[in-house]
Amino acid sequence: MDITPNPDRGAIVTYLNPDVLDPTAFLRGVVVGDHVVDPQTSHAWVPVLLPDCTMCVLDARNIIEVHPPGGA
């Protein structure tokens, strides 16, 4: 069973930091678009706006918590 989250636009996500050398293990960001599925790996990738106003495309398998848009 695949339990990979596919959060909606505006959701706040907490995810495992892919940079193993960074001392911060978990990061947060806001989803700014729809997820895209890589046809080679079947991984969902999510565009995320980070607190420092940079963007990243995050493998949804690294997401550990999703807060829906509007804080519900």
matplotlib code that plots the C-alpha trace (Angstrom):
import matplotlib.pyplot as plt

x = [0.0, 1.4, 1.0, 2.9, 1.1, 0.0, -0.8, -2.9, -1.7, -1.3, -0.6, 2.3, 4.5, 7.2, 9.7, 12.9, 15.9, 17.5, 20.9, 22.5, 25.2, 22.8, 22.3, 18.5, 16.8, 13.3, 12.2, 8.9, 7.5, 4.3, 3.1, 2.8, 1.5, 0.3, 2.4, 4.0, 4.7, 8.0, 7.1, 10.4, 10.2, 6.5, 7.6, 5.4, 7.3, 5.9, 6.9, 7.5, 8.3, 10.7, 10.9, 14.0, 11.8, 13.6, 11.8, 12.5, 10.9, 10.5, 10.1, 6.7, 8.2, 10.2, 7.0, 6.2, 3.4, 0.9, -1.2, -4.1, -4.5, -6.3, -4.9, -7.8]
y = [0.0, 3.4, 6.0, 8.8, 12.1, 14.3, 17.6, 20.3, 23.8, 26.0, 23.1, 23.4, 20.3, 19.1, 16.9, 15.1, 17.2, 15.5, 17.2, 14.8, 17.3, 20.0, 20.0, 20.6, 17.2, 18.5, 21.5, 23.1, 24.7, 25.6, 23.7, 26.0, 23.7, 20.3, 17.2, 15.6, 11.8, 10.7, 8.0, 6.2, 5.8, 6.5, 9.0, 12.0, 15.4, 18.5, 22.1, 23.8, 27.4, 27.5, 30.1, 31.8, 32.4, 29.7, 26.9, 23.2, 20.2, 17.7, 13.9, 13.4, 10.3, 12.7, 14.4, 13.4, 15.8, 17.8, 20.7, 21.4, 24.9, 27.2, 25.5, 23.0]
z = [0.0, -1.0, 1.8, 0.1, 0.8, -2.1, -0.3, -1.8, -2.8, 0.3, 2.7, 5.1, 5.0, 7.4, 5.7, 6.2, 5.1, 2.2, 3.0, 5.4, 6.3, 7.4, 11.2, 10.8, 10.4, 9.5, 7.5, 6.7, 3.5, 1.7, -1.3, -4.2, -7.0, -8.0, -7.6, -10.6, -10.9, -12.3, -14.9, -14.3, -10.5, -9.8, -7.1, -6.6, -6.6, -4.9, -5.5, -2.1, -1.1, 1.7, 4.5, 2.9, -0.3, -2.3, -4.1, -4.1, -5.7, -2.9, -3.2, -1.5, 0.3, 2.5, 3.8, 7.4, 8.3, 6.3, 7.7, 5.3, 3.8, 6.2, 9.3, 9.6]

ax = plt.figure().add_subplot(projection="3d")
ax.plot(x, y, z, "-o")
ax.set_aspect("equal")
plt.show()
